[in-house]
Amino acid sequence: MYRFEEICGNAGLVAHLQGALRRKKTSHAYLFLGGEGMGKRQLARTFAMCLECEAQQTEPCGQCSSCRAFLVGSHPDIVTVRPSKKTLGVDDIREQILEDVKLKQYRYPYKIYIVEQADTMTVQAQNALLKTLEEPPAYAVFLLLAQRLENFLPTVLSRTVVLKLRPLPEQTVADYLCRKKLVPQEKAGVLAAYAQGSIGRALSLMEEEGFAAMRQEVLDKLERLPRAPLSEVLLWAREWEVYKNDLRFLDIISLWYRDVLVAKRLGDGSKLIQQDKQRELFAAAGSSVAALAKGAAAVEEARRALAANGNFRLTLEVMLMKLKENETL
């Protein structure tokens, strides 16, 4: 069921949309901006459902013919626009929006276009859509979903209301997973730590066995780091080439350092280190706070180097060498 009250976090955005609904002063175009799994689709679809709801309140009723049609995926006046290839090209915009928007809505108040991956629109596609955004039919509403603001032309942005979703606190994500009884409390905390403020990402990680295996493999190596000779540690760079296109292994290392740093500073690792990690991890982290901070910085340096297309193996070897050196400080 799509309801604003079910949306976690981003209370300001929810209040903005509900206020516009209450005053009957909604815009013809909105841009929902946020990372993968942060809830922009849920927010946009709830807003669309509410706009078309026959009750005309600040929550969709879920019972009228419009709400029922939406929930079964057969609403005649809500159109989901998706790229036919890797990007939304000019043909996609013409075929899925421009030719269709000429026809008035079937029976409900608006004709709504939910444009997924809107930030993949080519320049030609954005220019094709621009005239409609400048002079939209009274019945048309455009809800653009995107992750990257910089991909849009300024002229397109100037004709939309930009709503930026914020990452949720870890505890909010963990509480959601527990409230929905999806995972035990201990696992909810682990998933929330890696979800980067996204419930959608946490749900994805929950179902992904590959991530759990990656995490365990990386943590096993971190546990061995103080005892392993440098020659062995440097070989991990070659082993981790299997993660070349999945840099979440760096998140795992970063979060481990973060946990141990917090534990060292507060003097109580037993409560702060995630419960499913090996007990030896905290005990093995005998380095000083300064050394741990340098280790965390080395991971971030590696992340920046890889983002700048640095050589993967060489970057990891440098990072691992620094991590090993810091263990002796």
N, C-alpha and C positions, 0 to 999 in steps of 0.2 A: 504494500500500500504506500502510495506517495503522499506524505504529509510533511509540512514544514516542521512540526513538532518532533518528527523523527530524525531530523538533520542534526548531527553532532557538530558543535562549534559554529563559527562564522555567524554568530547571532546578529551582528551588525548588518550583514547582507540580507539575512532573513527578514529583519525588521524593515529594511529599505524596501524589499519587494512587497511585503505585506502592507506597508504604508501606502505604496503606490496603488495596490489593489483596493485598499480601503477608501482612498481618495478618488478612485477611478481615473488616475492620471499615470498610466503606464506609458513607457516609451515604445517606439516601433522597432528598436534594435538594442540588444544587450550582448555584451561579450563577457562570458564566464571564463575567467582566467585562473588556471591552477594546474599543479602537477598531476601526473597519472594517479588515478585512484583517490583523488582528494574530494570527490563528491560533486563536481561541477555538472555532471550529467543528471544526477539525482535532483540537484537544485533546479536546473533548467526544466526538467520534466515535471517536477512538482509545480513550478510556476506556470507552465503551459497547461497542465491539467486544471489548475485553479482559474486561469483566464477563461477557459471554456466551460467551466462548471456552471450548471444552471442555477445553483444556489447563490452564486456571485458573492461569496464570502472570502475570508482570508485563509481558509483551508478548503481543499477540495472535499466535497461531501462523500464521494465514493459510491453514491447510490443512484445518481441521475443517469440518463442515457449517455451523456457525454463522458462521464467518469467511467461507466461500465465499458463503453467502446474503447476508451483509452487503455484500460487495464487489460483488455484482451487483445490489444494491438491492432484494432480495426477502426481507429478514429479517422473519419474522412477529412478532417480539417487540420490535422497535425501531421506534418511531413518531416521525416528524418532524412537529411541529406548526408550522403557518405561519398568519399572519393572512390572512383571506379578503378584507380590505379594507386600509386604511392602518394600522389598529390591530388588536390582538388583542381582540376583543370577548367579551362573556359567552357568546354563542352559539358562538364558536370553541372556548372552553374546555369548554363542555358537550358539544359534538358530538365534538371531537377528543380530549378527555381523560376527562371525568367519566363519560360513558356507556361509554367503552371500558375504563376502568380497573376496572370492575366484573367484567370477564371476566379470568380468570387467564391467565397466559402460556401460549403454545401448546406449547412443548417445552423452552425454554431456562431458565436460572436466574432471569432477571428479565424484567419488562416495562418497557422504558425509553422515556421520552418526552423527545425533544430538542426544546425549545421555542425556535424562532428568533424574533428580535426581541421577546424577552420583555419588554423595557422599554417596548413599546407597549401592553401590557395596560392596559385601562381599570380604574378603581377597582372597578367591578362585577365585571369578570373576575377580578381579584386576589382579591376577597372570595369569589367562587365557588370558586376553586382552594384557598383557605386551609384549608378543612375537611379536604380530602384531604391537604394538606401536614402538618396537625396530626395526623391519624390515617391515615397511608398504609397500604395493604395491604403485607404483608411482601415481596411480590414486586415492588413498584413503585419505580422510580428516576426522578427528574426532573432533567434537565440543562437549565438556563435559560441562554440566550445573550443578552447585553445589552451596550449601550455606556454607558448612563446609570444609575448607582446611585440617583440622587435620584428616579427615576420609580417606585420601588417603595414599597409600604406597609411601615412598620417591622415589622408583624406577619408579613409575607411574608419579609422579610430575616432575621428572627430564627429562621426555620425552614429556612434554607439555609446551606450552607457557601459563603462568598463567596471566589472565587479570582480575584484581579486580575492580568491579564496586563500586563507592562511593555513599553514600546517597546524594540525592539532597537537596539543601537549601529549607526551607519551602516555600519561596516566589516563587521559580521555580515551585514547585508542584502546588501552588495556581494559578500562572499565566497560567499554562498548562490547568487546569480545566476551567478557565475563557475563555482562547483563544478558546477552543473547545466548549464553550457555554454549558458546562455540568451542571453547577450549578451557582447560583448567587454568586457575589463576597464575600458576608459575609460568606456563607456556604463553599466556597472554602478555605477560611482562616482557618476555623475550621477543615475541613478534612485534610488539609495540616499539621496542627499542630500534628495530631494523626498518620499521615502516615509514620513517621520516615524516611523521605527522599525517599519514594517509591511511584511513580505514580500508580503502580498497586495496592498497598495497599489502596491508596486514592480512586481509582475507586471501589474497593471492599467495602470499608466503605460506599461509596455513595449509594450502593444498599442494604445495610444491615440494616434492621429496628431494629434488636436486639441490635446493637451497639448504635443507637440513644437512645433507651429506657434505656440501661445501663448507658449511659452518663448522661441523665437527672436525673436518680435515684441517682447517685453518687453526682452530683452537688447539688441536693436538700438537701442531707445530709450534705455536706460541708457548705451550707448556714446556716443550723441549728446548726452546731457544736458549735458556741460561746454560744448559749442559752440553748442547751440541757444538762441535767444533765449527769454526767459520767455513771450512771447506764444505761441510754438509749443508750449512745454512744457505750458502750461495747456490747450491743445487736446487733449492726450492723455487728459485726464479724460473728454472726450466719446467719444473713440475706445474707451476701455476700458469703456464702458457695456455692451459686448457680453459682458463678464465679470462683470456684476452678480450673477449667480447662481453664479459659479464663482470664489471668492476665492483660488484657487491662484496667481493672478498676483501677489498680495502675498507668497506664499511665495517666488516666484521672485526678487522684489526683495530680500526679507529675506536669502535665502541668498547673493545676489550681494554684498550689503553685508558679510555675515559672512565670506565668502571673502576679500574685499579687506582687511577689518580684520585678519584673522589674518595675511594676507600682509604687510601693512604692519608689523605688530608684530614678525614674525619676519624681515622683510627678504628674503624669498624668495618672490615671487609665482609664479614659474614652476612650482613644485612643488605649490602649494596651490590655485591657481585651476584649476577643472575643465578638463581637457584640450581639450574640444570648444568652449570659449568663445573668442570672438575674442581674439587676442593684444592687440588695442588696448584691451580692457577695463581691464586692469591699468595699462597705460601712461596711459590717459585719466583714471584715478582719481588725480588729482594732489592731492586734498584731504588735509588732515592727518588723523591718527587721530581727533582730537576731532571734526572735521567729519563724518567717516564714522560715528562713533558717534551723532552727532545725527541723521544721515540714517536710520540704522537705527531710532532711537527714533521718528522721524516716521512710519515705516511701521507700527510697532506701535500708535502713537496712532490711525492711520487704521483699523487692524484693530479696535481696541476701539470706535471710533465707529460703524463699520458693524455690529458685533455688537449695539450699542445702538440699531440702526435709524436711524442718522444718514443725512442726505441723501447719496446716493452721489456725485453730481457735485461737490457742494460739498466733501465730505470729501476726495475725490481732488485737487481743486484746491488745497486747503490743504496736503496732503501734498506735492504736486509743487512748490509754491512753496517749501516748506521745503527740499526736496531741492536745488532750484536755488540757493537762497541759500547752502546749505552748501558748494556747489562753489566758492564764491568765498572761503571761509575759509582 
